[in-house]
Amino acid sequence: MADSDDEPIALSSHALAALQEFYGERDAHADKFQKLKVAAEQQQHQGDGAGAGAGVGVPLSMDAFTEDWNESQFWYSDETAMLFARQLLDGVREDEVVAVVSTPSVFIALNNLLNAADEESPRPKKMYLLEHDRRFAVFPEFVFYDFQQPVKLPAELKGSVDRIICDPPFLSEDCQTKTALTVRWMSRPATAAAPRSGPHPRLIVCTGERMEALVTQKLYRLLGVRTTTYEPRHAHGLSNVFYCYANFQCDAWRFRGDDDG
C-alpha cells in the first residue's frame, strides 16, 4: 500500500464551510426545539384545568420543526395558519371540542391565539392535534395518527368533536377516504350537540384542486362541504393547486359559484 493511501482526506474550504453551515443549522433547530418543548411544558403545567390553550402566553413557532418531505409536510404560511385558526375559534363555545388533523401549523396558530386572548374570551373545552410526526408529542394535545388506521384513536374522541380542520397528507383517493372516515368517526352528531347556529360540525378540509369532486360530491357531501374562494398559501410554496373546502362561509371566503352574479 502506498504511503499516500494513509494520508487523511482533506476537505476543500467550500466543503468545510458547507459542513459547518449544516451543523450550525442543525444545532439552531435543536435549540429552538428545546425552547419550544420547555414552553409547551410550562403551558401544560400552568394551564391545567383552565380550558384548551390556557397557558403562559409564550408565542410558539413552527421554526423548530423542519418540513419532512417523507411525511409529505408542507407548512402553511403564518397568514394562512392564523386565518384558519381564527375561523375554527369564531363563535366557539366552552363546551366544544376542536380537532386539528395533519395540520400542525394551524395547531400552533390556535395556541397562540388562545394564549393571547384575555381571560373573558371563550375557549374550547378541549383541543386535539392528530399527527403522525412524533416530534409534536411535546404538546399535551398530541394524539398519534396514522391515516392507514383511521379509527385507531382514543375512545374519548368518538362522536365528541365540534370543530375540525384536516389536510390529508397525500393526494390519493385512499388517503383522502380514510381521513374522511376519521372526520366522520369523531364528529359529534348534530342531534347530540347543543343548539347552535351554523353547520355542525364546523369543518374545513384543505387539499389539492384535483380532489375537488371526491371531496365535495362523495366524502363530505352529507356534511355540506363545498369549494370556497380561498386558496391556502404555504410557507415555501407548493407546485400543486391547493383549495380550501368548508361547510360554512365567512368573511375570509365564499362558496365558489355563489358570487358569479
DRENKOL-354001 format. One record per residue: x, y, z of N, C-alpha, C in turn. Coordinates in nm, 3 decimals, always signed. Layout:
BEGIN
ATOM:X:Y:Z:X:Y:Z:X:Y:Z
...
//
This chain:
BEGIN
ATOM:+0.086:-0.119:+0.000:+0.000:+0.000:+0.000:+0.089:+0.124:+0.000
ATOM:+0.059:+0.218:-0.086:+0.139:+0.339:-0.095:+0.117:+0.426:+0.028
ATOM:+0.225:+0.504:+0.062:+0.215:+0.592:+0.178:+0.100:+0.691:+0.163
ATOM:+0.076:+0.733:+0.037:-0.027:+0.834:+0.014:-0.165:+0.783:+0.052
ATOM:-0.186:+0.649:+0.054:-0.316:+0.593:+0.090:-0.347:+0.614:+0.237
ATOM:-0.244:+0.637:+0.320:-0.265:+0.655:+0.463:-0.290:+0.800:+0.501
ATOM:-0.277:+0.890:+0.406:-0.295:+1.031:+0.435:-0.444:+1.063:+0.455
ATOM:-0.477:+1.143:+0.555:-0.617:+1.178:+0.578:-0.675:+1.257:+0.463
ATOM:-0.804:+1.235:+0.438:-0.871:+1.308:+0.331:-0.895:+1.451:+0.376
ATOM:-0.856:+1.545:+0.296:-0.872:+1.687:+0.330:-0.989:+1.744:+0.251
ATOM:-1.079:+1.811:+0.321:-1.193:+1.875:+0.256:-1.153:+2.013:+0.206
ATOM:-1.213:+2.051:+0.096:-1.187:+2.185:+0.044:-1.249:+2.288:+0.138
ATOM:-1.207:+2.412:+0.124:-1.261:+2.519:+0.208:-1.411:+2.534:+0.188
ATOM:-1.457:+2.515:+0.064:-1.601:+2.525:+0.035:-1.678:+2.412:+0.103
ATOM:-1.623:+2.291:+0.100:-1.688:+2.177:+0.164:-1.692:+2.195:+0.315
ATOM:-1.584:+2.245:+0.371:-1.580:+2.270:+0.516:-1.683:+2.375:+0.557
ATOM:-1.695:+2.479:+0.475:-1.792:+2.584:+0.505:-1.934:+2.530:+0.499
ATOM:-1.962:+2.447:+0.400:-2.095:+2.388:+0.387:-2.125:+2.296:+0.504
ATOM:-2.023:+2.218:+0.546:-2.041:+2.127:+0.659:-2.067:+2.205:+0.788
ATOM:-1.994:+2.313:+0.808:-2.014:+2.396:+0.927:-2.152:+2.461:+0.926
ATOM:-2.198:+2.502:+0.808:-2.331:+2.562:+0.798:-2.438:+2.459:+0.833
ATOM:-2.419:+2.335:+0.784:-2.514:+2.227:+0.813:-2.524:+2.202:+0.963
ATOM:-2.409:+2.188:+1.029:-2.410:+2.162:+1.173:-2.466:+2.282:+1.250
ATOM:-2.437:+2.402:+1.202:-2.491:+2.521:+1.267:-2.643:+2.525:+1.261
ATOM:-2.699:+2.493:+1.143:-2.845:+2.491:+1.129:-2.906:+2.381:+1.214
ATOM:-2.839:+2.265:+1.218:-2.890:+2.154:+1.299:-2.893:+2.192:+1.447
ATOM:-2.786:+2.253:+1.494:-2.781:+2.293:+1.635:-2.883:+2.402:+1.665
ATOM:-2.904:+2.494:+1.570:-3.001:+2.601:+1.592:-3.142:+2.544:+1.602
ATOM:-3.175:+2.447:+1.516:-3.306:+2.383:+1.522:-3.324:+2.306:+1.653
ATOM:-3.217:+2.239:+1.697:-3.224:+2.164:+1.823:-3.249:+2.259:+1.940
ATOM:-3.187:+2.376:+1.935:-3.205:+2.475:+2.042:-3.348:+2.529:+2.040
ATOM:-3.399:+2.559:+1.921:-3.538:+2.608:+1.909:-3.636:+2.503:+1.960
ATOM:-3.610:+2.376:+1.924:-3.699:+2.268:+1.966:-3.700:+2.254:+2.117
ATOM:-3.583:+2.264:+2.180:-3.575:+2.251:+2.325:-3.651:+2.365:+2.393
ATOM:-3.637:+2.487:+2.341:-3.709:+2.601:+2.398:-3.859:+2.584:+2.382
ATOM:-3.901:+2.534:+2.266:-4.043:+2.511:+2.243:-4.097:+2.403:+2.337
ATOM:-4.018:+2.299:+2.359:-4.060:+2.192:+2.450:-4.080:+2.245:+2.591
ATOM:-3.988:+2.330:+2.636:-3.999:+2.390:+2.769:-4.124:+2.477:+2.777
ATOM:-4.150:+2.557:+2.672:-4.267:+2.644:+2.671:-4.395:+2.562:+2.675
ATOM:-4.399:+2.452:+2.598:-4.517:+2.366:+2.596:-4.542:+2.303:+2.733
ATOM:-4.434:+2.259:+2.799:-4.449:+2.200:+2.932:-4.497:+2.303:+3.033
ATOM:-4.449:+2.427:+3.021:-4.495:+2.533:+3.111:-4.643:+2.562:+3.091
ATOM:-4.685:+2.563:+2.965:-4.826:+2.588:+2.935:-4.914:+2.477:+2.989
ATOM:-4.866:+2.353:+2.977:-4.945:+2.242:+3.030:-4.958:+2.252:+3.181
ATOM:-4.848:+2.286:+3.248:-4.848:+2.293:+3.394:-4.937:+2.407:+3.444
ATOM:-4.923:+2.525:+3.384:-4.996:+2.641:+3.432:-5.139:+2.647:+3.379
ATOM:-5.167:+2.570:+3.272:-5.299:+2.576:+3.214:-5.390:+2.462:+3.253
ATOM:-5.343:+2.371:+3.340:-5.426:+2.257:+3.380:-5.558:+2.304:+3.439
ATOM:-5.666:+2.253:+3.381:-5.799:+2.283:+3.431:-5.853:+2.416:+3.387
ATOM:-5.781:+2.487:+3.300:-5.825:+2.621:+3.259:-5.880:+2.624:+3.118
ATOM:-5.903:+2.507:+3.059:-5.956:+2.504:+2.923:-5.844:+2.496:+2.821
ATOM:-5.882:+2.462:+2.696:-5.782:+2.445:+2.591:-5.706:+2.573:+2.566
ATOM:-5.574:+2.559:+2.548:-5.492:+2.673:+2.512:-5.460:+2.767:+2.625
ATOM:-5.499:+2.737:+2.746:-5.468:+2.825:+2.858:-5.326:+2.799:+2.904
ATOM:-5.241:+2.900:+2.897:-5.102:+2.878:+2.933:-5.034:+3.006:+2.974
ATOM:-4.904:+3.012:+2.953:-4.826:+3.126:+2.999:-4.817:+3.236:+2.895
ATOM:-4.874:+3.215:+2.778:-4.874:+3.319:+2.677:-4.745:+3.330:+2.600
ATOM:-4.659:+3.229:+2.603:-4.534:+3.232:+2.527:-4.566:+3.201:+2.381
ATOM:-4.536:+3.290:+2.287:-4.566:+3.262:+2.146:-4.490:+3.140:+2.098
ATOM:-4.560:+3.052:+2.029:-4.498:+2.932:+1.974:-4.471:+2.954:+1.825
ATOM:-4.380:+2.876:+1.770:-4.342:+2.893:+1.630:-4.317:+2.758:+1.565
ATOM:-4.342:+2.752:+1.433:-4.312:+2.632:+1.356:-4.165:+2.624:+1.317
ATOM:-4.087:+2.727:+1.351:-3.946:+2.729:+1.312:-3.868:+2.610:+1.367
ATOM:-3.913:+2.556:+1.478:-3.842:+2.443:+1.540:-3.865:+2.312:+1.464
ATOM:-3.962:+2.312:+1.373:-3.996:+2.188:+1.302:-3.966:+2.203:+1.153
ATOM:-3.857:+2.143:+1.109:-3.828:+2.145:+0.966:-3.925:+2.053:+0.894
ATOM:-3.961:+2.090:+0.771:-4.052:+2.008:+0.692:-3.984:+1.877:+0.653
ATOM:-4.056:+1.768:+0.666:-4.006:+1.636:+0.628:-4.084:+1.590:+0.506
ATOM:-4.019:+1.591:+0.392:-4.091:+1.555:+0.268:-4.134:+1.410:+0.269
ATOM:-4.065:+1.324:+0.344:-4.108:+1.184:+0.355:-4.243:+1.173:+0.425
ATOM:-4.274:+1.273:+0.507:-4.403:+1.279:+0.574:-4.503:+1.363:+0.495
ATOM:-4.460:+1.408:+0.377:-4.541:+1.497:+0.293:-4.581:+1.621:+0.373
ATOM:-4.481:+1.684:+0.433:-4.505:+1.802:+0.517:-4.474:+1.930:+0.441
ATOM:-4.574:+2.016:+0.431:-4.559:+2.146:+0.369:-4.637:+2.244:+0.457
ATOM:-4.565:+2.318:+0.541:-4.632:+2.404:+0.637:-4.701:+2.521:+0.570
ATOM:-4.815:+2.561:+0.626:-4.884:+2.681:+0.580:-4.801:+2.805:+0.614
ATOM:-4.826:+2.911:+0.539:-4.769:+3.040:+0.578:-4.834:+3.082:+0.709
ATOM:-4.769:+3.171:+0.782:-4.825:+3.218:+0.908:-4.962:+3.281:+0.888
ATOM:-4.978:+3.355:+0.778:-5.105:+3.421:+0.749:-5.217:+3.319:+0.731
ATOM:-5.191:+3.214:+0.652:-5.292:+3.112:+0.628:-5.325:+3.036:+0.756
ATOM:-5.222:+2.997:+0.830:-5.245:+2.923:+0.955:-5.329:+3.004:+1.052
ATOM:-5.301:+3.133:+1.063:-5.375:+3.218:+1.155:-5.518:+3.238:+1.108
ATOM:-5.537:+3.251:+0.977:-5.673:+3.266:+0.924:-5.758:+3.144:+0.958
ATOM:-5.704:+3.024:+0.937:-5.779:+2.902:+0.970:-5.806:+2.892:+1.120
ATOM:-5.708:+2.928:+1.200:-5.725:+2.923:+1.345:-5.838:+3.015:+1.389
ATOM:-5.843:+3.134:+1.331:-5.950:+3.229:+1.367:-6.087:+3.173:+1.329
ATOM:-6.096:+3.107:+1.215:-6.225:+3.052:+1.173:-6.268:+2.934:+1.261
ATOM:-6.172:+2.858:+1.308:-6.206:+2.748:+1.399:-6.256:+2.800:+1.534
ATOM:-6.207:+2.916:+1.575:-6.244:+2.971:+1.705:-6.361:+3.069:+1.697
ATOM:-6.399:+3.110:+1.576:-6.506:+3.208:+1.563:-6.637:+3.153:+1.621
ATOM:-6.687:+3.218:+1.723:-6.812:+3.175:+1.785:-6.800:+3.049:+1.870
ATOM:-6.678:+3.010:+1.904:-6.659:+2.886:+1.981:-6.725:+2.897:+2.118
ATOM:-6.773:+2.783:+2.166:-6.833:+2.777:+2.299:-6.746:+2.692:+2.390
ATOM:-6.763:+2.712:+2.519:-6.675:+2.646:+2.615:-6.708:+2.499:+2.636
ATOM:-6.815:+2.450:+2.572:-6.845:+2.307:+2.580:-6.804:+2.235:+2.451
ATOM:-6.733:+2.305:+2.362:-6.698:+2.246:+2.233:-6.555:+2.194:+2.231
ATOM:-6.533:+2.098:+2.141:-6.402:+2.034:+2.125:-6.352:+2.061:+1.983
ATOM:-6.223:+2.093:+1.971:-6.160:+2.122:+1.842:-6.057:+2.014:+1.811
ATOM:-6.055:+1.968:+1.686:-5.954:+1.871:+1.643:-5.883:+1.923:+1.518
ATOM:-5.751:+1.914:+1.522:-5.666:+1.957:+1.411:-5.599:+1.830:+1.357
ATOM:-5.629:+1.796:+1.232:-5.582:+1.669:+1.175:-5.477:+1.696:+1.068
ATOM:-5.354:+1.657:+1.096:-5.243:+1.668:+1.000:-5.218:+1.811:+0.955
ATOM:-5.247:+1.907:+1.041:-5.220:+2.048:+1.011:-5.156:+2.116:+1.133
ATOM:-5.034:+2.077:+1.169:-4.974:+2.129:+1.292:-4.952:+2.279:+1.293
ATOM:-4.933:+2.341:+1.175:-4.914:+2.487:+1.174:-5.040:+2.558:+1.221
ATOM:-5.157:+2.502:+1.193:-5.282:+2.560:+1.242:-5.293:+2.540:+1.393
ATOM:-5.247:+2.426:+1.441:-5.247:+2.399:+1.585:-5.162:+2.503:+1.659
ATOM:-5.043:+2.534:+1.604:-4.957:+2.635:+1.664:-5.028:+2.770:+1.667
ATOM:-5.094:+2.806:+1.556:-5.166:+2.933:+1.549:-5.281:+2.936:+1.649
ATOM:-5.351:+2.825:+1.666:-5.459:+2.818:+1.765:-5.406:+2.844:+1.905
ATOM:-5.297:+2.781:+1.938:-5.236:+2.802:+2.071:-5.200:+2.948:+2.091
ATOM:-5.141:+3.010:+1.990:-5.101:+3.149:+2.004:-5.221:+3.242:+2.020
ATOM:-5.329:+3.215:+1.946:-5.450:+3.296:+1.961:-5.509:+3.281:+2.100
ATOM:-5.518:+3.158:+2.148:-5.579:+3.134:+2.279:-5.493:+3.190:+2.391
ATOM:-5.362:+3.180:+2.376:-5.273:+3.232:+2.480:-5.273:+3.384:+2.486
ATOM:-5.300:+3.446:+2.370:-5.301:+3.593:+2.365:-5.436:+3.651:+2.405
ATOM:-5.541:+3.566:+2.410:-5.675:+3.614:+2.441:-5.687:+3.649:+2.589
ATOM:-5.778:+3.740:+2.620:-5.798:+3.775:+2.761:-5.879:+3.665:+2.830
ATOM:-5.884:+3.671:+2.961:-5.947:+3.565:+3.040:-6.097:+3.554:+3.016
ATOM:-6.159:+3.661:+2.966:-6.303:+3.660:+2.943:-6.340:+3.595:+2.810
ATOM:-6.243:+3.578:+2.721:-6.272:+3.521:+2.590:-6.306:+3.373:+2.602
ATOM:-6.411:+3.329:+2.533:-6.445:+3.187:+2.539:-6.337:+3.103:+2.472
ATOM:-6.313:+2.986:+2.524:-6.216:+2.896:+2.465:-6.274:+2.755:+2.466
ATOM:-6.236:+2.673:+2.372:-6.294:+2.537:+2.366:-6.261:+2.456:+2.491
ATOM:-6.347:+2.361:+2.517:-6.328:+2.273:+2.632:-6.199:+2.194:+2.619
ATOM:-6.170:+2.148:+2.496:-6.053:+2.065:+2.474:-6.008:+2.080:+2.330
ATOM:-5.880:+2.056:+2.307:-5.824:+2.064:+2.173:-5.732:+1.944:+2.151
ATOM:-5.737:+1.888:+2.030:-5.653:+1.773:+1.995:-5.572:+1.805:+1.869
ATOM:-5.449:+1.754:+1.865:-5.369:+1.755:+1.744:-5.346:+1.611:+1.702
ATOM:-5.409:+1.568:+1.594:-5.389:+1.434:+1.540:-5.280:+1.442:+1.436
ATOM:-5.167:+1.376:+1.463:-5.049:+1.396:+1.379:-4.961:+1.272:+1.380
ATOM:-4.901:+1.241:+1.265:-4.813:+1.125:+1.251:-4.671:+1.152:+1.300
ATOM:-4.630:+1.277:+1.293:-4.493:+1.317:+1.330:-4.483:+1.326:+1.482
ATOM:-4.406:+1.235:+1.540:-4.398:+1.229:+1.687:-4.319:+1.344:+1.749
ATOM:-4.258:+1.429:+1.668:-4.193:+1.547:+1.725:-4.296:+1.634:+1.797
ATOM:-4.420:+1.631:+1.749:-4.524:+1.715:+1.808:-4.580:+1.659:+1.938
ATOM:-4.523:+1.546:+1.982:-4.563:+1.490:+2.111:-4.517:+1.578:+2.227
ATOM:-4.439:+1.684:+2.198:-4.403:+1.778:+2.304:-4.528:+1.851:+2.355
ATOM:-4.635:+1.849:+2.276:-4.759:+1.913:+2.317:-4.852:+1.811:+2.382
ATOM:-4.914:+1.846:+2.494:-5.003:+1.751:+2.561:-5.127:+1.717:+2.479
ATOM:-5.161:+1.800:+2.381:-5.278:+1.774:+2.297:-5.250:+1.673:+2.186
ATOM:-5.125:+1.632:+2.173:-5.085:+1.541:+2.064:-5.150:+1.404:+2.077
ATOM:-5.201:+1.355:+1.964:-5.252:+1.218:+1.954:-5.189:+1.159:+1.828
ATOM:-5.117:+1.049:+1.842:-5.056:+0.987:+1.724:-5.164:+0.944:+1.627
ATOM:-5.144:+0.978:+1.499:-5.246:+0.949:+1.398:-5.181:+0.894:+1.272
ATOM:-5.229:+0.778:+1.229:-5.187:+0.716:+1.104:-5.313:+0.697:+1.020
ATOM:-5.321:+0.765:+0.906:-5.444:+0.757:+0.827:-5.473:+0.615:+0.779
ATOM:-5.371:+0.530:+0.778:-5.393:+0.391:+0.738:-5.476:+0.316:+0.842
ATOM:-5.483:+0.370:+0.963:-5.567:+0.313:+1.069:-5.657:+0.425:+1.120
ATOM:-5.757:+0.461:+1.039:-5.832:+0.585:+1.059:-5.909:+0.598:+1.190
ATOM:-5.943:+0.488:+1.254:-6.017:+0.499:+1.381:-5.940:+0.435:+1.497
ATOM:-5.811:+0.416:+1.479:-5.728:+0.368:+1.590:-5.687:+0.490:+1.671
ATOM:-5.782:+0.539:+1.749:-5.768:+0.663:+1.823:-5.830:+0.646:+1.961
ATOM:-5.800:+0.736:+2.054:-5.860:+0.726:+2.187:-6.013:+0.723:+2.179
ATOM:-6.074:+0.638:+2.256:-6.220:+0.622:+2.253:-6.293:+0.752:+2.284
ATOM:-6.229:+0.838:+2.363:-6.294:+0.964:+2.403:-6.318:+1.057:+2.283
ATOM:-6.248:+1.032:+2.172:-6.265:+1.116:+2.054:-6.391:+1.082:+1.974
ATOM:-6.439:+0.960:+1.986:-6.551:+0.916:+1.903:-6.676:+0.999:+1.930
ATOM:-6.727:+1.061:+1.824:-6.851:+1.138:+1.835:-6.844:+1.255:+1.930
ATOM:-6.726:+1.315:+1.947:-6.713:+1.419:+2.051:-6.660:+1.553:+2.000
ATOM:-6.630:+1.564:+1.871:-6.562:+1.683:+1.821:-6.659:+1.773:+1.744
ATOM:-6.649:+1.903:+1.769:-6.741:+2.001:+1.712:-6.681:+2.086:+1.601
ATOM:-6.550:+2.102:+1.601:-6.482:+2.186:+1.503:-6.357:+2.114:+1.456
ATOM:-6.344:+2.102:+1.323:-6.237:+2.018:+1.267:-6.173:+2.087:+1.147
ATOM:-6.042:+2.078:+1.139:-5.971:+2.109:+1.016:-5.883:+1.990:+0.984
ATOM:-5.878:+1.950:+0.857:-5.791:+1.839:+0.818:-5.725:+1.871:+0.684
ATOM:-5.605:+1.820:+0.669:-5.527:+1.835:+0.546:-5.462:+1.700:+0.520
ATOM:-5.531:+1.610:+0.449:-5.475:+1.476:+0.426:-5.336:+1.485:+0.365
ATOM:-5.240:+1.407:+0.415:-5.102:+1.423:+0.372:-5.074:+1.386:+0.226
ATOM:-5.159:+1.304:+0.166:-5.132:+1.260:+0.030:-5.253:+1.283:-0.061
ATOM:-5.223:+1.315:-0.188:-5.328:+1.338:-0.286:-5.364:+1.207:-0.355
ATOM:-5.416:+1.115:-0.274:-5.461:+0.987:-0.327:-5.602:+0.961:-0.274
ATOM:-5.680:+0.886:-0.349:-5.817:+0.858:-0.305:-5.816:+0.779:-0.175
ATOM:-5.718:+0.690:-0.159:-5.710:+0.610:-0.038:-5.688:+0.697:+0.085
ATOM:-5.591:+0.788:+0.078:-5.562:+0.877:+0.191:-5.679:+0.970:+0.220
ATOM:-5.737:+1.025:+0.115:-5.850:+1.117:+0.133:-5.969:+1.046:+0.197
ATOM:-5.997:+0.925:+0.151:-6.112:+0.850:+0.200:-6.095:+0.810:+0.346
ATOM:-5.975:+0.766:+0.382:-5.951:+0.724:+0.520:-5.949:+0.843:+0.616
ATOM:-5.898:+0.957:+0.570:-5.902:+1.076:+0.654:-6.047:+1.120:+0.676
ATOM:-6.128:+1.111:+0.571:-6.271:+1.146:+0.584:-6.341:+1.053:+0.682
ATOM:-6.301:+0.927:+0.684:-6.358:+0.832:+0.780:-6.325:+0.876:+0.922
ATOM:-6.202:+0.922:+0.944:-6.163:+0.974:+1.075:-6.251:+1.092:+1.114
ATOM:-6.270:+1.185:+1.020:-6.352:+1.304:+1.047:-6.493:+1.266:+1.085
ATOM:-6.553:+1.176:+1.009:-6.692:+1.136:+1.038:-6.700:+1.061:+1.172
ATOM:-6.600:+0.979:+1.201:-6.599:+0.900:+1.324:-6.594:+0.987:+1.448
ATOM:-6.517:+1.096:+1.443:-6.502:+1.176:+1.563:-6.598:+1.296:+1.569
ATOM:-6.675:+1.321:+1.463:-6.769:+1.433:+1.464:-6.884:+1.406:+1.560
ATOM:-6.917:+1.507:+1.640:-7.033:+1.495:+1.728:-7.159:+1.505:+1.642
ATOM:-7.251:+1.411:+1.653:-7.374:+1.419:+1.574:-7.449:+1.548:+1.605
ATOM:-7.507:+1.609:+1.502:-7.578:+1.734:+1.522:-7.691:+1.718:+1.622
ATOM:-7.752:+1.600:+1.626:-7.863:+1.576:+1.718:-7.816:+1.569:+1.863
ATOM:-7.685:+1.539:+1.882:-7.630:+1.528:+2.018:-7.568:+1.658:+2.065
ATOM:-7.555:+1.753:+1.973:-7.492:+1.880:+2.009:-7.595:+1.978:+2.062
ATOM:-7.551:+2.068:+2.146:-7.639:+2.172:+2.198:-7.682:+2.262:+2.082
ATOM:-7.802:+2.319:+2.088:-7.849:+2.406:+1.980:-7.749:+2.518:+1.951
ATOM:-7.722:+2.542:+1.823:-7.629:+2.646:+1.784:-7.659:+2.687:+1.641
ATOM:-7.610:+2.802:+1.601:-7.628:+2.846:+1.464:-7.516:+2.791:+1.378
ATOM:-7.543:+2.771:+1.249:-7.441:+2.723:+1.158:-7.434:+2.572:+1.151
ATOM:-7.358:+2.521:+1.056:-7.347:+2.376:+1.038:-7.272:+2.309:+1.153
ATOM:-7.295:+2.181:+1.168:-7.225:+2.105:+1.271:-7.188:+1.969:+1.217
ATOM:-7.059:+1.928:+1.229:-6.950:+2.007:+1.287:-6.907:+2.120:+1.193
ATOM:-6.839:+2.218:+1.247:-6.778:+2.324:+1.166:-6.653:+2.263:+1.106
ATOM:-6.648:+2.254:+0.972:-6.546:+2.171:+0.908:-6.472:+2.245:+0.797
ATOM:-6.339:+2.235:+0.801:-6.251:+2.286:+0.695:-6.167:+2.170:+0.646
ATOM:-6.163:+2.153:+0.514:-6.080:+2.049:+0.452:-5.989:+2.117:+0.351
ATOM:-5.860:+2.096:+0.362:-5.765:+2.156:+0.269:-5.692:+2.045:+0.193
ATOM:-5.697:+2.053:+0.062:-5.629:+1.954:-0.020:-5.623:+2.005:-0.164
ATOM:-5.567:+1.924:-0.251:-5.546:+1.967:-0.388:-5.674:+1.988:-0.469
ATOM:-5.662:+2.073:-0.569:-5.774:+2.103:-0.659:-5.826:+1.977:-0.728
ATOM:-5.737:+1.884:-0.758:-5.780:+1.764:-0.831:-5.859:+1.667:-0.744
ATOM:-5.868:+1.694:-0.615:-5.950:+1.614:-0.525:-6.092:+1.671:-0.510
ATOM:-6.123:+1.778:-0.583:-6.247:+1.853:-0.561:-6.372:+1.766:-0.571
ATOM:-6.385:+1.689:-0.677:-6.506:+1.607:-0.695:-6.519:+1.505:-0.584
ATOM:-6.408:+1.441:-0.547:-6.410:+1.341:-0.441:-6.451:+1.403:-0.308
ATOM:-6.397:+1.520:-0.278:-6.424:+1.587:-0.150:-6.568:+1.636:-0.141
ATOM:-6.612:+1.706:-0.244:-6.743:+1.773:-0.235:-6.861:+1.686:-0.276
ATOM:-6.839:+1.589:-0.364:-6.950:+1.510:-0.415:-6.964:+1.373:-0.349
ATOM:-6.860:+1.331:-0.279:-6.865:+1.196:-0.220:-6.832:+1.197:-0.070
ATOM:-6.711:+1.234:-0.035:-6.664:+1.213:+0.102:-6.734:+1.299:+0.206
ATOM:-6.758:+1.427:+0.173:-6.814:+1.520:+0.272:-6.946:+1.583:+0.226
ATOM:-7.008:+1.524:+0.126:-7.131:+1.583:+0.071:-7.238:+1.595:+0.178
ATOM:-7.255:+1.493:+0.261:-7.360:+1.496:+0.362:-7.331:+1.597:+0.474
ATOM:-7.206:+1.641:+0.483:-7.170:+1.743:+0.582:-7.176:+1.883:+0.522
ATOM:-7.217:+1.892:+0.395:-7.236:+2.023:+0.332:-7.109:+2.092:+0.287
ATOM:-7.001:+2.018:+0.269:-6.874:+2.078:+0.231:-6.875:+2.117:+0.083
ATOM:-6.829:+2.241:+0.057:-6.821:+2.293:-0.080:-6.686:+2.360:-0.101
ATOM:-6.652:+2.382:-0.227:-6.529:+2.452:-0.260:-6.545:+2.600:-0.228
ATOM:-6.445:+2.659:-0.164:-6.451:+2.801:-0.131:-6.359:+2.882:-0.221
ATOM:-6.369:+3.013:-0.206:-6.288:+3.103:-0.287:-6.148:+3.124:-0.231
ATOM:-6.121:+3.071:-0.113:-5.991:+3.093:-0.050:-5.891:+2.986:-0.094
ATOM:-5.771:+3.029:-0.130:-5.665:+2.937:-0.167:-5.552:+2.947:-0.065
ATOM:-5.531:+2.842:+0.013:-5.427:+2.845:+0.116:-5.288:+2.870:+0.058
ATOM:-5.204:+2.935:+0.135:-5.066:+2.959:+0.095:-4.972:+2.879:+0.185
ATOM:-4.863:+2.831:+0.126:-4.765:+2.754:+0.202:-4.637:+2.834:+0.218
ATOM:-4.569:+2.811:+0.329:-4.453:+2.892:+0.365:-4.344:+2.887:+0.259
ATOM:-4.326:+2.772:+0.195:-4.221:+2.757:+0.096:-4.277:+2.726:-0.041
ATOM:-4.403:+2.762:-0.062:-4.465:+2.739:-0.192:-4.505:+2.594:-0.212
ATOM:-4.588:+2.572:-0.313:-4.635:+2.437:-0.344:-4.671:+2.436:-0.492
ATOM:-4.626:+2.332:-0.563:-4.650:+2.327:-0.708:-4.795:+2.292:-0.740
ATOM:-4.862:+2.217:-0.652:-5.000:+2.177:-0.678:-5.096:+2.292:-0.648
ATOM:-5.203:+2.301:-0.726:-5.309:+2.397:-0.694:-5.384:+2.345:-0.573
ATOM:-5.394:+2.429:-0.471:-5.449:+2.388:-0.342:-5.576:+2.464:-0.313
ATOM:-5.680:+2.394:-0.268:-5.809:+2.455:-0.239:-5.844:+2.441:-0.091
ATOM:-5.929:+2.531:-0.047:-5.992:+2.521:+0.084:-6.137:+2.484:+0.062
ATOM:-6.181:+2.379:+0.125:-6.320:+2.333:+0.120:-6.379:+2.350:+0.260
ATOM:-6.504:+2.386:+0.268:-6.564:+2.406:+0.401:-6.715:+2.391:+0.391
ATOM:-6.780:+2.379:+0.506:-6.927:+2.372:+0.507:-6.988:+2.499:+0.564
ATOM:-6.910:+2.608:+0.560:-6.962:+2.738:+0.605:-6.892:+2.849:+0.529
ATOM:-6.957:+2.963:+0.522:-6.899:+3.083:+0.463:-6.861:+3.180:+0.575
ATOM:-6.769:+3.270:+0.545:-6.722:+3.365:+0.647:-6.665:+3.487:+0.576
ATOM:-6.606:+3.578:+0.653:-6.551:+3.698:+0.591:-6.425:+3.668:+0.511
ATOM:-6.367:+3.549:+0.528:-6.244:+3.512:+0.455:-6.273:+3.441:+0.324
ATOM:-6.392:+3.384:+0.310:-6.424:+3.314:+0.185:-6.575:+3.302:+0.165
ATOM:-6.610:+3.278:+0.037:-6.746:+3.246:-0.003:-6.741:+3.112:-0.075
ATOM:-6.856:+3.052:-0.099:-6.859:+2.932:-0.180:-6.838:+2.969:-0.326
ATOM:-6.755:+2.893:-0.394:-6.733:+2.918:-0.537:-6.864:+2.900:-0.612
ATOM:-6.892:+2.992:-0.704:-7.014:+2.985:-0.782:-7.124:+3.073:-0.727
ATOM:-7.116:+3.106:-0.598:-7.221:+3.189:-0.537:-7.199:+3.338:-0.562
ATOM:-7.081:+3.374:-0.611:-7.052:+3.516:-0.631:-7.039:+3.552:-0.780
ATOM:-7.095:+3.463:-0.864:-7.081:+3.487:-1.008:-7.174:+3.596:-1.061
ATOM:-7.287:+3.612:-0.992:-7.381:+3.709:-1.044:-7.422:+3.805:-0.941
//
